[in-house]
Amino acid sequence: MRTAIALAATIALAGGGLAATATTASAAPPAAPGTSLIDAAHRALTQHPTAARTSPKDAYQVYSSKTDAAGRGVVRYTRTYSGLRVYGGDLVVRTDAKGGYTGSSVGLTAPLALSTTPSTTAAQARRTATAAFTGTVTSTGSPKLFVDARRGTGVLSWETVVSGRRPDGQTPSRLHVISDARTGKVTGSYDEIESIAGTGNSLYAGQVPIETTLSESTYTLTDPVRGNGYTCDMGNRTSGTCTTFADADNVWGTGATGDRASAAVDAHFGAATTFDYFKNVHGRNGIFGNGAGVPSRVHYGSAYVNAFWDGSQMTYGDGSGNARPLVALDVAGHEMSHGVTANVVPGGLTYSGESGGLNEATSDIFGSMVEFYADSTADAGDYDIGEKININGNGTPLRYMYNPTLDGSSHGCWSTTTKNIDVHYSSGVANHFFFDLAEGSGVTPYGTSPLCGSAEPVTGIGRDKAAAIWFRALDAYFVSSTTYAAARGYTLSAAADLYGFCSTEYKAVRAAWTAVNVAGDDICSTGNDFTLTLSSSTAAVDPGTSATLTASTALINGEAEAITFAAGATPAGVTVSFEPATITAGESTTVTVSVDAGAGRSTAPVTITATAASITRSAALTVSVNSGPGCSGTNGTDVAIPDNTTVQSTIGLTDCATAPSTASTVEVHIVHTYIGDLVVSLIAPDGTAYVLHNRAGGSADNINQTYTLNLAGEAPNGTWTLRVQDAASADTGYLDSWTLSL
């Protein structure tokens, strides 16, 4: 995976508008088709700022833009917050052939709002990252502050890149270690080097045509047709010069491992086939999208049982005894598809949790499709991953797309635990979905695909259509933090784009996701119908102010009817209005959430209904009333918590004119090595104690939690105290900060 990204333009939200400034491109995402598409996306962000989960401190940079054959535009943006990179803050804006806004994809659940002042130092982050590396460290880079928004909310964090070699002594590693800048705790990591391990069999592709370059009387394995991608010999070393293969008669290898050029033929053919597949099938100009070829390094290391993609090139080991090179076609397609993902989505699909599983599944899907595309009798297409490299030593493949559970580790059905397992195994859900979509469930020529729970059988639509839908979803909808639930919606939208809403293909996507236990409330209609979408599912409003969002409709079937909007029950002091209150299907209305000056802090769902003559649609909006002026405060002074001692920290409120609510909150950050020792209480100005934490959590580290309290009846002004008691020996810590919001 890559974190470096090229910026074509910077867009900053300011004063309710957008300002665009040019910057220098430093890498090679797809070239912009022209300023008109950028302008259209610019207008869309201006008109729909809540769709981007925008905060006043955000700025946006154009990462890539493209227009498809139907004239539909896709513009991808990266985001910064107070000048810091936001990991997981990327977004997509889509437009129709006339430049009109048709939708967006965003990973944030709400606008960012956080302090950018760290509580830990860069030196601490560097030590933590180095300690987290398994293997031999050769260097540790300087930690960089950024906002980690992988889970939809922002956390100030350090990112430190540790370079070295894994425990095998040969596999290179560039491990990105993420640590919380408040607590110092490691919260995640990923390696830039994407690898696949195995034992290999022999050479796999048989006799194949390859493109080479003639210079004077010598041919080299350099492909002039595909961006001068070349294949070179590492000489069974892990570093040093990689020598491009050369030959006098343009006949390469013998089909046996004794000729070093034989493995090079497979690697060269794999790079060419993968390039051709993405270009000829999906219209993408190679792995990087700019026509550049891929270098392939073979004969890497000694008896190295691995192959990997490092963000710019492929590398293959020779396997056990240097006799089984790992140059199988689906291995090449899998690894180079990681390069496609990392170049389409800024930084790639985050390599952890469900997005990491989708990342791996994307490579499995396209690795298999490359194998089918080659149409080789020596290595026929199938839905087994790595079957030629004999990773288990018994002839079984690395993964089975038709029934992922056969490998003993992968999930074939989604569950709430899928996000917690290794990404190579959480990928099974998407692999299973894709197989069902392409080939159908039950008995197939490639294996028997089981159903999850009581799902209905799935009729496949063919692998070409299935791959087209997956690529469209990746290219136009996926963002870095995409989950399985989001992937269901994105692939349905992709199917509608390509084959029509409620088409056979659309219905097959629905059925295939349901078959792997990824549910949704999407529908198909026969009469007059429309969809209802809110630009934000949340609205947080200060007392005495208002906030707006957009309710958009789209005609999905039949004729456009008049639609009238209304709001359900609202919290005390909150009103919701619409302008205009009645529209025609396909139009939008502005939703205004207004809060009385004396309203207390609260959070509650409000149902937005849109009623037409034929049907009524609804959407849920969570409305939060913030604390009134002078009704919140923070104490960030560190207070040591010795053993068997009670300490306290205070916040004084003097200008709060609103009574505390039933939904007051206390946000607490305590650094401690055994939170089971601690009793934490809030003391009101009148001396009433509210226990927040009572020796729970055992040996877990640190408290970083927001507690909701019913403080109705308390006087707002006066001294509020956070009291922390350490009730045991051996472990100590300190109160880092706390915030009270009445």
Backbone hydrogen bonds, N-H to C=O, Kabsch-Sander energy under -0.5 kcal/mol:
donor,donor_aa,acceptor,acceptor_aa,energy
7,L,24,T,-0.5
8,A,6,A,-0.5
8,A,62,V,-2.7
9,A,62,V,-0.6
10,T,21,T,-2.8
11,I,60,Y,-7.4
12,A,19,A,-2.2
13,L,58,D,-0.7
14,A,12,A,-0.5
14,A,17,G,-2.2
17,G,14,A,-2.3
19,A,12,A,-1.9
21,T,10,T,-2.4
23,T,8,A,-0.8
37,L,34,G,-0.6
38,I,34,G,-1.0
39,D,35,T,-3.1
40,A,36,S,-2.2
41,A,37,L,-2.5
42,H,38,I,-2.6
43,R,39,D,-2.6
44,A,40,A,-2.2
45,L,41,A,-2.4
46,T,42,H,-1.9
47,Q,43,R,-2.6
48,H,44,A,-2.0
51,A,48,H,-1.2
52,A,48,H,-0.5
52,A,49,P,-1.1
53,R,50,T,-1.5
54,T,49,P,-1.0
58,D,55,S,-1.9
59,A,80,T,-1.9
60,Y,11,I,-5.6
61,Q,78,T,-2.4
62,V,9,A,-2.5
63,Y,76,R,-3.1
64,S,76,R,-1.1
65,S,30,P,-0.6
66,K,74,V,-1.9
68,D,72,R,-2.5
71,G,68,D,-2.1
73,G,95,T,-1.8
74,V,66,K,-2.5
75,V,93,V,-2.6
76,R,64,S,-2.7
77,Y,91,L,-2.8
78,T,61,Q,-2.6
80,T,59,A,-2.6
81,Y,84,L,-2.7
82,S,57,K,-2.5
84,L,81,Y,-2.2
86,V,79,R,-2.0
87,Y,85,R,-0.7
87,Y,147,V,-2.5
88,G,86,V,-0.7
89,G,86,V,-1.7
91,L,77,Y,-1.9
92,V,105,S,-2.3
93,V,75,V,-2.7
94,R,103,G,-2.9
95,T,73,G,-2.1
96,D,100,G,-2.4
99,G,96,D,-2.1
102,T,94,R,-2.6
103,G,94,R,-1.0
105,S,92,V,-1.8
107,G,90,D,-0.9
109,T,152,G,-2.5
110,A,152,G,-0.8
112,L,53,R,-0.5
119,S,181,A,-2.1
120,T,181,A,-2.1
125,A,121,T,-2.1
126,R,122,A,-2.3
127,R,123,A,-2.0
128,T,124,Q,-2.4
129,A,125,A,-2.4
130,T,126,R,-2.2
131,A,127,R,-2.1
132,A,128,T,-1.1
133,F,129,A,-0.5
133,F,130,T,-1.1
135,G,133,F,-0.6
136,T,165,R,-2.5
137,V,135,G,-0.6
138,T,163,S,-2.9
139,S,163,S,-1.8
141,G,161,V,-3.0
144,K,159,E,-2.2
146,F,157,S,-2.4
147,V,85,R,-3.0
148,D,146,F,-0.6
148,D,155,V,-2.9
149,A,87,Y,-2.8
149,A,147,V,-0.9
152,G,149,A,-1.8
155,V,148,D,-1.1
157,S,146,F,-2.8
158,W,179,S,-3.0
159,E,144,K,-2.3
160,T,177,V,-2.3
162,V,160,T,-0.6
162,V,175,L,-3.0
163,S,139,S,-2.9
163,S,161,V,-0.5
164,G,173,S,-2.0
165,R,136,T,-2.3
166,R,171,T,-2.7
169,G,166,R,-2.8
173,S,164,G,-2.4
175,L,162,V,-2.5
176,H,174,R,-0.5
176,H,190,Y,-3.3
177,V,160,T,-3.1
177,V,175,L,-0.7
178,I,176,H,-0.5
178,I,188,G,-3.2
179,S,158,W,-2.2
179,S,177,V,-0.5
180,D,185,K,-2.9
181,A,156,L,-2.4
184,G,180,D,-2.8
187,T,178,I,-2.7
188,G,178,I,-1.3
190,Y,176,H,-1.6
192,E,174,R,-2.1
194,E,192,E,-0.8
194,E,309,W,-2.8
195,S,193,I,-0.5
196,I,307,A,-2.5
198,G,305,V,-0.8
199,T,389,I,-1.4
200,G,389,I,-3.0
208,V,206,G,-0.6
213,T,220,T,-2.1
215,S,213,T,-0.5
215,S,218,T,-3.1
217,S,215,S,-0.5
218,T,215,S,-2.2
219,Y,247,D,-3.1
220,T,213,T,-2.4
221,L,245,F,-2.1
222,T,220,T,-2.4
223,D,229,G,-3.3
226,R,223,D,-0.7
227,G,224,P,-0.5
228,N,223,D,-1.8
229,G,223,D,-0.7
229,G,226,R,-0.8
231,T,221,L,-2.0
232,C,296,S,-2.6
233,D,243,T,-2.7
234,M,232,C,-0.5
234,M,298,V,-2.7
236,N,299,H,-2.6
237,R,234,M,-1.1
243,T,233,D,-2.0
243,T,241,T,-0.6
244,T,242,C,-0.5
245,F,231,T,-1.9
247,D,219,Y,-2.4
252,W,250,N,-0.5
259,D,256,A,-1.4
260,R,258,G,-0.7
262,S,259,D,-2.1
263,A,259,D,-0.6
264,A,260,R,-0.9
265,V,261,A,-1.9
266,D,262,S,-1.5
267,A,263,A,-2.2
268,H,264,A,-2.8
269,F,265,V,-2.8
270,G,266,D,-2.5
271,A,267,A,-2.3
272,A,268,H,-2.1
273,T,269,F,-2.7
274,T,270,G,-2.2
275,F,271,A,-2.2
276,D,272,A,-2.7
277,Y,273,T,-2.6
278,F,274,T,-2.1
279,K,275,F,-2.0
280,N,276,D,-3.3
281,V,277,Y,-2.2
282,H,277,Y,-0.8
282,H,278,F,-0.7
283,G,279,K,-0.8
284,R,278,F,-2.7
286,G,284,R,-2.3
291,G,285,N,-2.7
293,G,227,G,-1.9
296,S,230,Y,-2.7
297,R,314,M,-3.1
298,V,232,C,-2.6
298,V,296,S,-0.5
300,Y,316,Y,-2.2
301,G,237,R,-2.0
303,A,301,G,-0.6
305,V,303,A,-0.6
306,N,304,Y,-1.3
307,A,196,I,-1.3
308,F,315,T,-2.4
309,W,194,E,-3.1
310,D,313,Q,-1.7
314,M,295,P,-2.6
315,T,308,F,-2.0
316,Y,297,R,-2.7
317,G,306,N,-2.6
318,D,300,Y,-0.6
319,G,304,Y,-2.6
320,S,199,T,-0.7
322,N,319,G,-2.1
323,A,320,S,-1.8
324,R,318,D,-2.3
326,L,317,G,-2.2
327,V,325,P,-1.3
332,A,328,A,-2.0
333,G,329,L,-2.6
334,H,330,D,-2.4
335,E,331,V,-2.6
336,M,332,A,-2.5
337,S,333,G,-1.5
338,H,334,H,-1.0
338,H,335,E,-0.7
339,G,335,E,-0.8
340,V,336,M,-1.4
341,T,337,S,-2.6
342,A,338,H,-2.4
343,N,339,G,-1.3
343,N,340,V,-0.5
344,V,340,V,-2.1
345,V,341,T,-2.3
347,G,342,A,-0.8
348,G,345,V,-3.1
350,T,480,S,-2.3
352,S,350,T,-2.0
356,G,352,S,-1.8
357,G,353,G,-1.5
358,L,354,E,-2.3
359,N,355,S,-1.9
360,E,356,G,-2.4
361,A,357,G,-2.6
362,T,358,L,-2.3
363,S,359,N,-1.5
364,D,360,E,-2.3
365,I,361,A,-3.3
366,F,362,T,-2.4
367,G,363,S,-2.3
368,S,364,D,-2.1
369,M,365,I,-2.1
370,V,366,F,-2.4
371,E,367,G,-1.6
372,F,368,S,-2.3
373,Y,369,M,-2.7
374,A,370,V,-2.0
375,D,371,E,-0.9
375,D,372,F,-0.7
376,S,371,E,-0.6
376,S,379,D,-0.5
385,I,399,R,-2.8
386,G,384,D,-0.6
389,I,386,G,-0.6
391,I,386,G,-0.6
392,N,396,T,-0.8
393,G,390,N,-1.3
398,L,385,I,-2.8
399,R,385,I,-1.0
401,M,383,Y,-2.5
401,M,399,R,-0.5
406,L,403,N,-2.2
407,D,404,P,-1.5
408,G,405,T,-2.0
410,S,404,P,-0.6
411,H,425,Y,-1.9
414,W,516,V,-3.2
418,T,415,S,-1.6
420,N,417,T,-1.9
421,I,418,T,-1.2
425,Y,422,D,-1.9
426,S,422,D,-2.4
427,S,423,V,-1.1
428,G,425,Y,-1.4
429,V,426,S,-1.0
431,N,427,S,-2.4
432,H,428,G,-2.7
433,F,429,V,-2.2
434,F,430,A,-2.7
435,F,431,N,-2.3
436,D,432,H,-2.4
437,L,433,F,-2.6
438,A,434,F,-2.5
439,E,435,F,-3.6
440,G,435,F,-0.9
440,G,436,D,-1.1
441,S,458,V,-1.9
442,G,449,S,-3.1
444,T,447,G,-0.9
447,G,444,T,-1.0
449,S,442,G,-2.7
449,S,447,G,-0.6
452,C,515,A,-1.6
455,A,452,C,-1.7
460,G,458,V,-0.6
461,I,437,L,-3.1
462,G,438,A,-2.0
466,A,462,G,-2.2
467,A,463,R,-2.7
468,A,464,D,-2.0
469,I,465,K,-2.3
470,W,466,A,-2.3
471,F,467,A,-2.7
472,R,468,A,-2.3
473,A,469,I,-2.3
474,L,470,W,-2.4
475,D,471,F,-3.1
476,A,472,R,-2.6
477,Y,473,A,-1.9
478,F,473,A,-2.7
482,T,479,V,-1.8
487,A,483,T,-2.5
488,R,484,Y,-1.9
489,G,485,A,-1.4
490,Y,486,A,-2.8
491,T,487,A,-2.7
492,L,488,R,-1.9
493,S,489,G,-2.2
494,A,490,Y,-2.3
495,A,491,T,-2.4
496,A,492,L,-2.4
497,D,493,S,-2.4
498,L,494,A,-2.1
499,Y,495,A,-3.0
500,G,495,A,-0.6
500,G,496,A,-1.5
503,S,500,G,-1.7
507,K,503,S,-2.6
508,A,504,T,-1.9
509,V,505,E,-1.9
510,R,506,Y,-1.9
511,A,507,K,-2.4
512,A,508,A,-2.7
513,W,509,V,-2.2
514,T,510,R,-2.3
515,A,511,A,-2.0
516,V,512,A,-0.5
516,V,513,W,-1.2
517,N,514,T,-1.7
518,V,513,W,-2.5
519,A,517,N,-0.8
529,D,557,N,-2.4
531,T,554,A,-2.2
533,T,552,S,-2.8
535,S,550,T,-2.7
539,A,622,T,-2.3
541,V,539,A,-0.5
541,V,624,S,-2.8
544,G,595,V,-1.2
545,T,542,D,-1.6
547,A,593,V,-2.2
549,L,591,V,-2.1
551,A,589,T,-2.6
552,S,533,T,-3.3
552,S,550,T,-0.6
553,T,587,E,-1.4
554,A,531,T,-1.3
556,I,529,D,-1.8
557,N,529,D,-1.4
563,I,583,I,-3.5
564,T,611,T,-2.4
565,F,581,A,-2.7
566,A,609,T,-1.8
568,G,607,T,-2.5
574,V,571,P,-2.0
575,T,594,S,-2.4
577,S,592,T,-2.3
579,E,590,T,-2.0
583,I,563,I,-2.4
585,A,561,E,-2.3
587,E,584,T,-2.2
589,T,551,A,-2.2
590,T,579,E,-2.0
591,V,549,L,-3.2
591,V,589,T,-0.5
592,T,577,S,-2.5
592,T,590,T,-0.5
593,V,547,A,-3.3
593,V,591,V,-0.5
594,S,575,T,-2.7
594,S,592,T,-0.6
595,V,545,T,-2.4
596,D,573,G,-2.7
599,A,596,D,-1.5
601,R,742,L,-0.5
602,S,625,V,-1.2
604,A,623,V,-2.3
606,V,621,L,-3.1
608,I,606,V,-0.5
608,I,619,A,-3.0
609,T,566,A,-2.6
609,T,607,T,-0.6
610,A,617,R,-3.1
611,T,564,T,-2.8
612,A,610,A,-0.5
612,A,615,I,-2.4
617,R,610,A,-2.6
619,A,608,I,-2.2
621,L,606,V,-2.5
622,T,537,S,-2.9
623,V,604,A,-2.8
623,V,621,L,-0.7
624,S,539,A,-3.0
624,S,622,T,-0.5
625,V,602,S,-3.0
626,N,541,V,-2.8
626,N,624,S,-0.6
631,C,628,G,-2.2
633,G,740,L,-2.1
635,N,738,W,-2.4
636,G,634,T,-0.5
639,V,735,L,-1.8
641,I,733,G,-3.0
644,N,728,A,-1.2
645,T,642,P,-0.9
647,V,724,V,-2.9
649,S,722,L,-1.9
651,I,720,W,-2.7
653,L,651,I,-0.5
653,L,718,G,-2.6
657,A,629,P,-0.6
657,A,655,D,-0.6
661,S,742,L,-1.6
663,A,601,R,-0.7
664,S,661,S,-0.9
664,S,709,L,-1.5
665,T,741,S,-2.6
666,V,707,Y,-2.4
667,E,739,T,-2.6
668,V,666,V,-0.6
668,V,705,Q,-3.1
669,H,737,S,-2.4
670,I,703,I,-2.9
671,V,734,Y,-2.6
672,H,670,I,-0.6
673,T,732,T,-1.1
675,I,700,A,-2.3
676,G,698,G,-2.4
677,D,674,Y,-1.9
678,L,675,I,-1.5
679,V,725,Q,-2.0
680,V,693,H,-2.9
681,S,723,R,-2.7
682,L,690,Y,-2.9
683,I,721,T,-3.4
684,A,682,L,-0.6
684,A,688,T,-2.9
687,G,684,A,-2.3
690,Y,682,L,-2.8
692,L,680,V,-3.0
693,H,680,V,-1.9
695,R,678,L,-3.1
700,A,697,G,-2.1
702,N,672,H,-2.8
703,I,670,I,-2.5
704,N,702,N,-0.5
705,Q,668,V,-1.9
707,Y,666,V,-2.9
707,Y,705,Q,-0.5
709,L,664,S,-3.5
711,L,661,S,-2.3
711,L,709,L,-1.0
714,E,711,L,-2.1
718,G,653,L,-2.7
720,W,651,I,-3.0
720,W,718,G,-0.6
721,T,683,I,-2.4
722,L,649,S,-3.2
723,R,681,S,-3.1
723,R,721,T,-0.6
724,V,647,V,-2.8
725,Q,679,V,-2.9
726,D,645,T,-3.0
727,A,677,D,-3.0
727,A,725,Q,-0.7
733,G,641,I,-1.2
734,Y,671,V,-2.8
735,L,639,V,-3.1
736,D,669,H,-2.2
736,D,734,Y,-0.6
737,S,669,H,-1.6
738,W,635,N,-1.6
739,T,667,E,-2.2
740,L,633,G,-2.7
741,S,665,T,-2.6
742,L,631,C,-2.6
